[in-house]
């Protein structure tokens, strides 16, 4: 399989020539740059027809100019629009529209208040057992919607799991979604996710990646939420790939002696090297997670009235995030 790399840098495109450096996108007022990746820039925006004091309630992910002519990058945006508009679910990011025919190439989604699971983990937050299971179940429900429509996500990782203030999970970034049996598209021949979370079959010719590969990634995320570390860590991608293919994940019970045994057993099943040993569908995983949520309810640590499930609920007097200084903002979705 190929690995996705940027095309050669191109001269600055005309749509980036404004004094503030923001793209000019017809019908939209880009209010602030929330974050930037190698591939894209994420802006908080409002319709151009809206009053200037109206809260910017939309996120526009814009492909950066060096990638404008790369067919794989354009295909990622096209696919995100296709899948996001075709598959609707409360735990799946809602794609409202976009443009892929010519620059600026962009995708429109609602702006989500909160932060990604990756940001929360980086800040040292670890959910208690039932909350970790709750988060995993919501991810599995999004995967179930994709699976029923004939798709897999292809890039489940904490960066693509958004946590709302009250704990609602939204799975982000559908640009790497693919149909498991499809292989003719250029993007479908690329390995695009993070090897820390990808299933062994992504680097093997024995099995083709499918929805069970996404469930393996859920297992890695669940392991990380419960232990505070990844199951496999290495200094090079090749070493990490080898560990995913050959080494057994550490027993969670040794890292978390207080962890209920059935929870650790489910994580080991999700991290099985052979897809046939894992739960076979998101629906099966959801059923297992629901039962464990109920059984582990006593392990929940109840915070004060100002929070729910460990997630802060903004008070009515809190300054809206779009009016805060950039350093205080939390981007809802970076993608790419």
Steps between C-alpha positions, in 0.01 A plus 500: 500500500604857441542766764342839440752780441444860388538609144778744416419847639321722253505881481257674738148467363297815430250413772773543763597851394284691748678715751389287795618184326158336519356327193218681323208259477181624341208510741712466813670734746805330653531645850806329641759233429445227756784266409728396217641164390735412217200423281232749598395805697192513719305827525208601713246665271155647459286552189597824327138614524499470881553806724861566598420439867341158431686210659698310232336162528668318212838340435659525156790264436697635205763309303833681508637622164796256475245219483252658256627297206551173689226255387515305825447810715210613282352152520514514880289816500264359237456183702435687823222694328357184343503283813408779741193600301393143428546350849328689781530415867507701826854374575634564149612844386234664283639620168292788368674562170824594334691553176748267326482599134745790527688691773420592764415140584311479828252311718232660720392350833334639813738649756517265798564640847737296712828333419637182348580195706864551399500846657339370818748213533792736433380714793525197728129419515409133526134395516379257759405154372130549418570835330776342288255227400235765429737686269596177321133406460415832338789452257372150425152640430648735239690207348179297495332768288794497258507121491131472421554739209790290369789713626781485754661806660867413449653745750357455850730673749461751787554795263185395313284450810337823616364537854220748554467685833243248627686196368335461160744336258529592133725302267683739266685494168335275242760570234663159543174303499492219248292209387678185624476321166611797291859521384509675168503858628838666551414594858388145582855381430648742755568438867388828652443453872733503798683169548452532874130421447488298175421128499766247392319423173583845368857370459413145397383324187321226696193705593343805338410788735129518580273618779679264741813707437311803634404294805869421559563876500220543755683242712820704486313815600324318784832357621645852501204648690516230765878484548631843398735347241491330161520120484797520262769768496805512274745753360443412135190421290650167390552391861148611590353306207689189607368530856140531381547194279693275737489605865218451744373815666584535870240373743297795624460327835875543558479872425166550676453240778166662586362445150208253482619183326229499228612847385858386454381188319296706253798724425714191432233370261495831314879489470508145362743465209251302290178685411297180547577507873368854551137605529376467142280807477456832682158377611660207682748734667223739603313218675813399691576859599146565623516195728837608637382858554222365721730261686762767568261776598622484859848600379375838386643802683227758534619861475323808628180641356695721258615199298343192348694179459826684544420751224470868586170665416553866399306745712269751336735784598810343348661704225420341163807319368492692172557825692796370701863545415630245246712326761188423702303349214462133439453394137213258455639308206833516325471221247766413249 
